[in-house]
Amino acid sequence: MLHESKIHDAEVIFMNTFEFIVRETDLSVLPASRRKVAEILIKLLQETLSGADLAKVNGPRDVYRLTSDMAFLDHEEFVVLFLNAKNRVFKRKTVSVGTLDASVVHPREVFKAAIQASAAGIICVHNHPSGDPAPSEADIELTRRLTEAGNLIGIQVVDHVIVGRDGYYSLKEHGHF
């Protein structure tokens, strides 16, 4: 019998893989009739999966486990995990896709998505394609701005985690907010 956490880990891996496939698949190469069917199936799967709880987040290690697929990307991405009142992730959204060493993120886009999702809190996550998860001064400043904006509108920024091949770095755990 599989342990519940292993089942949960398998679900998370499936969802991360599914999101990667959706993001990387070029449906334009399909014939029009099959493209339409593929688009409908993807939309149905996205709607089904977006309603499922991903995980209870107890700390940055859980965040890293949920977003480890980002560690090997060749460009920066900024993702927001939306939390309900019990710190359960109910949605993951990429709000910015950047270049090799930068991703432009504005609090407006982050909190627009959080408000639309009715999130009680958010966890911000981005990757460093270099593999080194240490934050830059820009990462620290962005975290400060996001925290201030969240405090103003009543959506808590629970953490900002940077992932890379060499592990993860929690800005909250290291006292940046």
N, CA and C of each residue as an Amber inpcrd file, in Angstrom:
protein
   531
   0.8510000  -1.1910000   0.0000000   0.0000000   0.0000000   0.0000000
   0.8880000   1.2420000   0.0000000   0.5890000   2.1910000  -0.8800000
   1.3660000   3.4180000  -0.9640000   1.0550000   4.3430000   0.2020000
   2.0840000   4.9450000   0.7240000   1.9280000   5.9230000   1.7910000
   1.2880000   7.1790000   1.1940000   0.4530000   7.8730000   1.9630000
  -0.2760000   9.0360000   1.4820000   0.6460000  10.1100000   0.9110000
   1.8110000  10.3360000   1.5250000   2.7070000  11.3820000   1.0220000
   3.2880000  10.9960000  -0.3370000   3.4980000   9.6950000  -0.5810000
   3.9970000   9.2700000  -1.8890000   2.9370000   9.4720000  -2.9580000
   1.6960000   9.2280000  -2.6150000   0.6010000   9.4860000  -3.5520000
   0.5480000  10.9700000  -3.8530000   0.6490000  11.7830000  -2.8030000
   0.6250000  13.2310000  -2.9930000   1.7940000  13.6850000  -3.8650000
   3.0070000  13.1560000  -3.6010000   4.1740000  13.5110000  -4.4100000
   3.9500000  13.1470000  -5.8710000   3.3430000  12.0030000  -6.1270000
   3.0510000  11.5950000  -7.5050000   2.0780000  12.5690000  -8.1530000
   1.0760000  13.0270000  -7.3970000   0.1240000  14.0040000  -7.9280000
   0.8310000  15.3110000  -8.2830000   1.7270000  15.7640000  -7.4230000
   2.4580000  17.0020000  -7.6760000   3.3360000  16.8630000  -8.9080000
   4.0390000  15.7420000  -9.0290000   4.8870000  15.5120000 -10.2020000
   4.0350000  15.5030000 -11.4630000   2.8830000  14.8380000 -11.4050000
   1.9840000  14.8160000 -12.5630000   1.5650000  16.2280000 -12.9510000
   1.1520000  17.0280000 -11.9590000   0.6860000  18.3800000 -12.2610000
   1.8080000  19.2380000 -12.8240000   3.0150000  19.1330000 -12.2550000
   4.1450000  19.9040000 -12.7670000   4.4820000  19.4800000 -14.1900000
   4.4500000  18.1720000 -14.4560000   4.7260000  17.6650000 -15.7920000
   3.6530000  18.1300000 -16.7660000   2.3930000  18.0410000 -16.3490000
   1.2930000  18.4850000 -17.1960000   1.4480000  19.9560000 -17.5520000
   1.7530000  20.8010000 -16.5480000   1.9220000  22.2320000 -16.8160000
   3.0810000  22.4840000 -17.7690000   4.1610000  21.7280000 -17.6310000
   5.3090000  21.8710000 -18.5290000   4.9200000  21.4930000 -19.9550000
   4.2060000  20.3720000 -20.1070000   3.7960000  19.9230000 -21.4370000
   2.8780000  20.9590000 -22.0850000   1.9330000  21.4850000 -21.3340000
   1.0160000  22.4920000 -21.8680000   1.7960000  23.7340000 -22.3140000
   2.7560000  24.1440000 -21.4840000   3.5320000  25.3430000 -21.7800000
   4.4370000  25.1450000 -22.9950000   4.9700000  23.9560000 -23.1920000
   5.9660000  23.7120000 -24.2340000   5.4040000  23.1150000 -25.5180000
   4.1580000  22.6980000 -25.5190000   3.5840000  22.0480000 -26.6920000
   3.1320000  23.0870000 -27.7100000   3.5200000  22.8510000 -28.9500000
   3.1280000  23.7360000 -30.0490000   1.9470000  23.1020000 -30.7740000
   0.7490000  23.5290000 -30.4000000  -0.4550000  22.9590000 -31.0040000
  -0.6340000  23.3870000 -32.4570000   0.0670000  24.4170000 -32.8830000
  -0.1020000  24.9130000 -34.2440000   0.3510000  23.9030000 -35.2970000
   1.1420000  22.9080000 -34.9130000   1.5940000  21.9050000 -35.8810000
   0.5310000  20.8430000 -36.1400000  -0.5060000  20.8070000 -35.3290000
  -1.5760000  19.8340000 -35.5150000  -2.5550000  20.3050000 -36.5900000
  -3.2040000  19.3530000 -37.2800000  -4.2930000  19.7360000 -38.1850000
  -5.3940000  20.4350000 -37.3870000  -6.1230000  21.3060000 -38.0310000
  -7.1170000  22.1470000 -37.3520000  -8.0890000  21.3400000 -36.4950000
  -8.6020000  20.2190000 -36.9980000  -9.5890000  19.4370000 -36.2360000
  -8.9590000  18.8410000 -34.9720000  -7.7370000  18.3450000 -35.0770000
  -7.0720000  17.7630000 -33.9100000  -6.6040000  18.8520000 -32.9490000
  -6.2270000  20.0060000 -33.4610000  -5.8080000  21.1210000 -32.6090000
  -6.9620000  21.5480000 -31.7130000  -8.1540000  21.6150000 -32.2840000
  -9.3320000  22.0190000 -31.5020000  -9.6080000  21.0070000 -30.3880000
  -9.5250000  19.7150000 -30.7000000  -9.7340000  18.6750000 -29.6930000
  -8.6680000  18.7810000 -28.6050000  -7.4060000  18.9780000 -29.0030000
  -6.3160000  19.1020000 -28.0330000  -6.5290000  20.3150000 -27.1300000
  -6.9570000  21.4310000 -27.7040000  -7.2130000  22.6400000 -26.9090000
  -8.3280000  22.3980000 -25.8950000  -9.3850000  21.7060000 -26.3060000
 -10.4960000  21.4110000 -25.4020000 -10.0390000  20.4920000 -24.2740000
  -9.2760000  19.4510000 -24.6120000  -8.7760000  18.5230000 -23.5830000
  -7.8550000  19.2320000 -22.5940000  -6.9670000  20.0640000 -23.0900000
  -6.0630000  20.8050000 -22.2070000  -6.8550000  21.7150000 -21.2870000
  -7.8370000  22.4100000 -21.8320000  -8.6560000  23.3090000 -21.0100000
  -9.4050000  22.5310000 -19.9200000  -9.9700000  21.3940000 -20.2760000
 -10.6800000  20.5770000 -19.2860000  -9.7300000  20.0840000 -18.1910000
  -8.5540000  19.6210000 -18.5760000  -7.5790000  19.1680000 -17.5790000
  -7.1320000  20.3130000 -16.6810000  -6.8920000  21.4880000 -17.2710000
  -6.4820000  22.6420000 -16.4650000  -7.5610000  23.0070000 -15.4570000
  -8.8140000  23.0320000 -15.8950000  -9.9080000  23.3750000 -14.9930000
 -10.0560000  22.3360000 -13.8830000  -9.9190000  21.0670000 -14.2290000
 -10.0220000  19.9990000 -13.2430000  -8.8930000  20.0880000 -12.2300000
  -7.6690000  20.2460000 -12.7200000  -6.5160000  20.2490000 -11.8320000
  -6.4010000  21.5210000 -11.0120000  -6.8780000  22.6460000 -11.5350000
  -6.7440000  23.8950000 -10.7890000  -7.6160000  23.9040000  -9.5410000
  -8.6320000  23.0720000  -9.5010000  -9.4950000  23.0190000  -8.3320000
  -8.9820000  22.1080000  -7.2300000  -7.9550000  21.3400000  -7.5130000
  -7.4540000  20.3790000  -6.5200000  -6.4170000  21.0240000  -5.6180000
  -6.4520000  20.6750000  -4.3180000  -5.3990000  21.1150000  -3.4020000
  -4.0980000  20.4590000  -3.8020000  -3.0620000  21.2410000  -3.9380000
  -1.7510000  20.6710000  -4.2310000  -1.1000000  20.1670000  -2.9610000
  -1.0520000  21.0150000  -1.9480000  -0.3320000  20.6050000  -0.7440000
  -0.5250000  21.6130000   0.3700000  -0.3480000  21.1280000   1.5670000
  -0.2150000  22.0070000   2.7320000   1.2370000  22.4510000   2.7410000
   1.4580000  23.7350000   2.8170000   2.8110000  24.2730000   2.7920000
   3.2260000  24.6010000   4.2170000   4.2500000  23.8920000   4.6780000
   4.7590000  24.1070000   6.0260000   6.0810000  24.8530000   6.0390000
   6.6510000  25.0920000   4.8860000   7.9250000  25.7920000   4.8230000
   8.5110000  25.7620000   3.4280000   9.6850000  26.3630000   3.2730000
  10.2850000  26.4740000   1.9470000  10.6520000  25.1350000   1.3090000
  10.9000000  24.1320000   2.1140000  11.1990000  22.8220000   1.5410000
   9.9890000  22.2900000   0.7640000   8.7800000  22.4910000   1.3060000
   7.5650000  22.0860000   0.5970000   7.4150000  22.8780000  -0.7010000
   7.7310000  24.1660000  -0.6420000   7.6450000  25.0100000  -1.8380000
   8.6080000  24.4910000  -2.8970000   9.8270000  24.1720000  -2.4790000
  10.8160000  23.6550000  -3.4300000  10.3380000  22.3460000  -4.0580000
   9.7480000  21.4880000  -3.2510000   9.2360000  20.2140000  -3.7710000
   8.1470000  20.4570000  -4.8180000   7.3030000  21.4600000  -4.5860000
   6.2160000  21.7550000  -5.5140000   6.6890000  22.4480000  -6.7990000
   7.8420000  23.0880000  -6.7500000   8.2870000  23.8980000  -7.8910000
   9.6520000  23.4700000  -8.4260000  10.1070000  22.3000000  -8.0430000
  11.4400000  21.8590000  -8.4590000  11.5710000  21.7160000  -9.9670000
  10.4590000  21.6240000 -10.6830000  10.5190000  21.5700000 -12.1450000
  11.1410000  22.8320000 -12.7280000  11.1160000  23.9200000 -11.9860000
  11.6640000  25.1930000 -12.4650000  13.1940000  25.2300000 -12.3820000
  13.7820000  24.3670000 -11.5920000  15.2180000  24.4260000 -11.3140000
  16.0800000  24.2300000 -12.5570000  15.5480000  23.5860000 -13.5650000
  16.3550000  23.2640000 -14.7380000  15.9480000  24.0390000 -15.9910000
  15.1410000  25.0630000 -15.8190000  14.7710000  25.9010000 -16.9600000
  15.9730000  26.7200000 -17.3970000  16.0280000  27.0700000 -18.6800000
  17.1470000  27.8640000 -19.1930000  16.8360000  29.3580000 -19.2300000
  15.7380000  29.7380000 -18.6100000  15.3280000  31.1440000 -18.5180000
  14.6280000  31.3330000 -17.1720000  14.5360000  32.5730000 -16.7350000
  13.8410000  32.8390000 -15.4680000  12.3370000  32.8300000 -15.6680000
  11.6510000  32.2850000 -14.6860000  10.1950000  32.3640000 -14.6100000
   9.8250000  32.7810000 -13.1960000   8.7580000  33.5350000 -13.0790000
   8.2410000  33.9560000 -11.7840000   6.8540000  33.3580000 -11.6420000
   6.7000000  32.5370000 -10.6170000   5.4700000  31.7940000 -10.3850000
   4.8870000  32.2120000  -9.0410000   3.5750000  32.2280000  -8.9680000
   2.8950000  32.5060000  -7.7050000   2.0560000  31.2910000  -7.3330000
   2.2250000  30.8590000  -6.0920000   1.3790000  29.8120000  -5.5270000
   0.3000000  30.5110000  -4.7150000  -0.9470000  30.2120000  -5.0040000
  -2.0590000  30.8370000  -4.3030000  -2.5000000  29.9250000  -3.1610000
  -2.6620000  30.5240000  -1.9880000  -2.9860000  29.7720000  -0.7840000
  -4.3830000  30.1100000  -0.2790000  -5.0410000  29.0930000   0.2660000
  -6.3010000  29.3610000   0.9480000  -5.9930000  29.7330000   2.4000000
  -7.0060000  29.8980000   3.2200000  -6.8060000  30.3440000   4.6010000
  -6.0610000  29.3240000   5.4620000  -5.9750000  28.0750000   5.0120000
  -5.2720000  27.0380000   5.7670000  -3.8880000  26.7480000   5.1610000
  -3.3660000  27.6930000   4.3840000  -2.0600000  27.5640000   3.7280000
  -1.9670000  26.3560000   2.8030000  -3.0600000  26.0230000   2.1770000
  -3.0470000  24.9680000   1.1680000  -2.9800000  25.6230000  -0.2050000
  -2.0930000  25.1220000  -1.0200000  -1.9600000  25.6300000  -2.3750000
  -3.1560000  25.1420000  -3.1790000  -3.8520000  26.0810000  -3.8250000
  -4.9710000  25.6690000  -4.6580000  -4.7800000  26.0510000  -6.1210000
  -3.7260000  26.8260000  -6.3920000  -3.4730000  27.2010000  -7.7810000
  -2.0290000  27.6510000  -7.9150000  -1.4790000  27.4010000  -9.0770000
  -0.1210000  27.8440000  -9.4240000  -0.2300000  28.6010000 -10.7330000
   0.3820000  29.7850000 -10.7660000   0.3060000  30.5940000 -11.9880000
   1.6610000  31.2230000 -12.2900000   2.0830000  31.1020000 -13.5310000
   3.2830000  31.7880000 -14.0000000   2.8820000  33.2050000 -14.3720000
   3.4740000  34.2000000 -13.7160000   3.1160000  35.5910000 -13.9990000
   4.1540000  36.2980000 -14.8590000   5.3360000  35.7020000 -15.0190000
   6.3540000  36.3170000 -15.8580000   7.3200000  35.2590000 -16.3660000
   7.6200000  35.3560000 -17.6580000   8.6530000  34.5250000 -18.2690000
   9.7150000  35.4870000 -18.7630000  10.9390000  35.2760000 -18.3040000
  12.0030000  36.2180000 -18.6060000  13.0800000  35.6510000 -19.4990000
  14.2840000  36.1500000 -19.2900000  15.4360000  35.7780000 -20.0920000
  16.3690000  34.9070000 -19.2540000  17.5780000  34.7620000 -19.7190000
  18.5770000  33.9430000 -19.0360000  18.8360000  34.4020000 -17.6050000
  18.7910000  35.7160000 -17.3610000  19.1510000  36.2070000 -16.0380000
  18.2280000  37.2830000 -15.4890000  17.0270000  37.3910000 -16.0410000
  16.1020000  38.4050000 -15.5350000  14.6600000  38.0350000 -15.8730000
  13.7690000  38.4900000 -15.0220000  12.3370000  38.3510000 -15.2500000
  11.6780000  39.6110000 -14.7040000  10.9350000  40.3020000 -15.5450000
  10.2940000  41.5430000 -15.1300000   8.9920000  41.2030000 -14.4070000
   8.9160000  41.6280000 -13.1570000   7.7420000  41.3390000 -12.3390000
   7.2880000  42.6310000 -11.6880000   6.0010000  42.8740000 -11.7360000
   5.4400000  44.0520000 -11.0800000   4.3680000  43.5800000 -10.0980000
   4.3250000  44.1780000  -8.9110000   3.2960000  43.7850000  -7.9340000
   1.8770000  43.8060000  -8.5030000   1.6260000  44.6930000  -9.4340000
   0.2840000  44.8010000 -10.0260000  -0.1630000  43.4650000 -10.6310000
   0.7190000  42.8160000 -11.4070000   0.3620000  41.5430000 -12.0370000
   0.2320000  40.4200000 -11.0090000   1.1290000  40.4330000 -10.0260000
   1.0880000  39.3980000  -8.9950000  -0.2230000  39.4630000  -8.2220000
  -0.6030000  40.6580000  -7.7850000  -1.7950000  40.7730000  -6.9460000
  -3.0880000  40.7910000  -7.7470000  -3.0280000  41.1590000  -9.0080000
  -4.2200000  41.0330000  -9.8630000  -4.6200000  39.5620000  -9.9200000
  -3.6330000  38.7050000 -10.1720000  -3.9070000  37.2690000 -10.2380000
  -4.3690000  36.7340000  -8.8880000  -3.7680000  37.2100000  -7.7990000
  -4.1420000  36.7450000  -6.4520000  -5.5650000  37.1630000  -6.1050000
  -5.9320000  38.3750000  -6.4570000  -7.2960000  38.8570000  -6.1930000
  -8.3030000  38.0620000  -7.0160000  -7.9880000  37.8390000  -8.3000000
  -8.8970000  37.0690000  -9.1570000  -9.0830000  35.6490000  -8.6390000
  -8.0480000  35.0960000  -8.0190000  -8.1210000  33.7310000  -7.4860000
  -8.7060000  33.6900000  -6.0740000  -8.9890000  34.8490000  -5.4820000
  -9.4740000  34.9390000  -4.0970000  -8.5110000  34.2720000  -3.1180000
  -7.2350000  34.5320000  -3.3010000  -6.2040000  33.9330000  -2.4460000
  -6.1380000  34.6490000  -1.1030000  -5.9430000  33.8760000  -0.0520000
  -5.7220000  34.4420000   1.2780000  -4.2640000  34.8450000   1.4460000
  -3.3920000  34.1480000   0.7480000  -1.9630000  34.4280000   0.8010000
  -1.2980000  33.9250000  -0.4620000  -0.0590000  34.3350000  -0.6480000
   0.6950000  33.8850000  -1.8120000   2.1140000  33.5090000  -1.4040000
   2.6930000  32.6410000  -2.1960000   4.1190000  32.3590000  -2.1140000
   4.6800000  32.6390000  -3.4960000   5.6700000  33.5080000  -3.5370000
   6.3170000  33.8400000  -4.8030000   7.5100000  32.9110000  -4.9870000
   7.7010000  32.4610000  -6.2010000   8.8010000  31.5580000  -6.5120000
   9.3810000  31.9660000  -7.8520000  10.7000000  32.0440000  -7.9070000
  11.3260000  32.1750000  -9.2190000  12.6110000  31.3690000  -9.2320000
  13.0920000  31.1320000 -10.4240000  14.2690000  30.2880000 -10.5780000
  15.4700000  31.1190000 -11.0220000  16.6300000  30.5720000 -10.7640000
  17.8780000  31.1220000 -11.2800000  18.4900000  30.0680000 -12.1980000
  18.4700000  30.3010000 -13.5080000  19.0230000  29.3200000 -14.4400000
  20.4970000  28.9930000 -14.1900000  21.2170000  29.8840000 -13.5120000
  22.6220000  29.6170000 -13.1910000  22.7640000  28.4370000 -12.2380000
  21.6870000  28.1010000 -11.5290000  21.7190000  27.0230000 -10.5560000
  21.8970000  27.5140000  -9.1340000  22.4520000  28.7120000  -8.9650000
  22.7070000  29.2880000  -7.6410000  21.4670000  30.0500000  -7.1760000
  20.8190000  29.5910000  -6.1070000  19.5850000  30.2450000  -5.6720000
  19.7810000  31.5120000  -4.8320000  21.0110000  31.9440000  -4.6160000
  21.2440000  33.1460000  -3.7970000  20.5470000  34.3550000  -4.4350000
  19.8930000  35.1890000  -3.6080000  19.1400000  36.3270000  -4.1620000
  20.0520000  37.4730000  -4.5940000  19.5960000  38.1940000  -5.5890000
  20.2610000  39.4380000  -5.9910000  19.6350000  40.5740000  -5.1800000
  20.2390000  41.7470000  -5.2610000  19.6330000  42.9170000  -4.5980000
  18.2560000  43.2020000  -5.1930000  18.1040000  42.9900000  -6.5100000
  16.7990000  43.1990000  -7.1510000  15.7620000  42.2220000  -6.6030000
  16.1610000  40.9760000  -6.3270000  15.2390000  39.9920000  -5.7420000
  14.7710000  40.4430000  -4.3570000  15.6990000  40.9460000  -3.5760000
  15.3760000  41.4080000  -2.2150000  14.4550000  42.6210000  -2.2670000
  14.7340000  43.5450000  -3.1660000  13.8970000  44.7430000  -3.3200000
  12.4950000  44.3700000  -3.8010000  12.4040000  43.4660000  -4.7580000
  11.0920000  43.0260000  -5.2390000  10.2940000  42.3950000  -4.0950000
  10.9380000  41.5880000  -3.2890000  10.2700000  40.9600000  -2.1510000
   9.7240000  42.0120000  -1.1920000  10.5160000  43.0430000  -0.9360000
  10.0740000  44.1330000  -0.0600000   8.8320000  44.8110000  -0.6430000
   8.8700000  45.1090000  -1.9440000   7.7290000  45.7700000  -2.5930000
   6.4810000  44.8850000  -2.5780000   6.6640000  43.6010000  -2.8550000
   5.5240000  42.6820000  -2.8500000   4.9190000  42.5620000  -1.4520000
   5.7730000  42.5010000  -0.4410000   5.2950000  42.4000000   0.9410000
   4.5050000  43.6470000   1.3300000   5.0190000  44.8140000   0.9680000
   4.3100000  46.0660000   1.2630000   2.9590000  46.1100000   0.5600000
   2.9300000  45.7320000  -0.7060000   1.6740000  45.7410000  -1.4640000
   0.6840000  44.7460000  -0.8550000   1.1680000  43.5650000  -0.5030000
   0.3020000  42.5650000   0.1140000  -0.2900000  43.0380000   1.4240000
   0.5240000  43.7250000   2.2260000   0.0280000  44.2650000   3.4940000
  -1.0710000  45.2930000   3.2570000  -0.9270000  46.1080000   2.2180000
  -1.9330000  47.1280000   1.9120000  -3.2740000  46.5330000   1.5070000
  -3.2310000  45.4600000   0.7360000  -4.4920000  44.9130000   0.2270000
  -4.9960000  43.6980000   0.9980000  -4.2340000  43.2480000   1.9850000
  -4.7030000  42.1600000   2.8280000  -4.4480000  40.7620000   2.2920000
  -3.4590000  40.6250000   1.4290000  -3.0520000  39.3020000   0.9500000
  -1.6030000  39.1030000   1.3810000  -1.3940000  38.1880000   2.3060000
  -0.0750000  37.9930000   2.8880000   0.8860000  37.3240000   1.9090000
   2.0950000  37.8840000   1.8190000   3.1730000  37.2170000   1.1040000
   3.8370000  36.3080000   2.1410000   3.5980000  35.0230000   2.0230000
   4.0690000  34.0570000   3.0120000   5.5680000  33.8150000   2.8660000
   6.0640000  33.8070000   1.6370000   7.4900000  33.6100000   1.3970000
   7.7900000  33.9600000  -0.0490000   9.0650000  34.1320000  -0.3280000
   9.5830000  34.2550000  -1.6900000  10.7510000  33.2880000  -1.7450000
  10.6060000  32.2620000  -2.5620000  11.6030000  31.1980000  -2.6420000
  12.2490000  31.2200000  -4.0220000  13.5710000  31.1600000  -4.0290000
  14.3180000  31.0910000  -5.2820000  14.8160000  29.6640000  -5.4220000
  14.5560000  29.0590000  -6.5780000  14.9840000  27.6830000  -6.8120000
  16.0700000  27.6390000  -7.8730000  16.9420000  26.6750000  -7.7280000
  18.0060000  26.4460000  -8.6940000  18.4770000  25.0120000  -8.5820000
  19.3550000  24.6080000  -9.4700000  19.8790000  23.2380000  -9.4180000
  20.6030000  22.9660000  -8.1050000  21.1350000  24.0160000  -7.4840000
  21.8960000  23.8480000  -6.2370000  21.0140000  23.9010000  -4.9920000
  19.6910000  23.9110000  -5.1560000  18.7910000  23.9320000  -4.0030000
  17.8350000  25.1100000  -4.0490000  17.4990000  25.6330000  -2.8810000
  16.5550000  26.7390000  -2.8010000  17.0270000  27.7330000  -1.7480000
  16.4510000  28.9470000  -1.8300000  16.7530000  30.0070000  -0.8740000
  15.4340000  30.6670000  -0.5180000  15.0980000  30.6680000   0.7640000
  13.8800000  31.3090000   1.2500000  14.2460000  32.6870000   1.7780000
  13.6750000  33.7170000   1.1760000  13.9430000  35.0690000   1.6490000
  13.3710000  35.2940000   3.0420000  12.2400000  34.6520000   3.3400000
  11.6730000  34.7800000   4.6820000  12.5660000  34.0930000   5.7080000
  12.9920000  32.8810000   5.4130000  13.8250000  32.1070000   6.3250000
  15.1450000  32.8240000   6.6310000  15.6210000  33.6240000   5.6790000
  16.8730000  34.3520000   5.8560000  16.6700000  35.7960000   6.3280000
  15.4400000  36.1000000   6.7800000  15.1870000  37.3830000   7.4430000
  15.0340000  38.5890000   6.5390000  14.7200000  38.3920000   5.2780000
  14.5520000  39.5390000   4.3780000  13.1830000  40.1910000   4.4940000
  12.2640000  39.5380000   5.2080000  10.9720000  40.1740000   5.5380000
  10.3090000  39.4370000   6.6660000
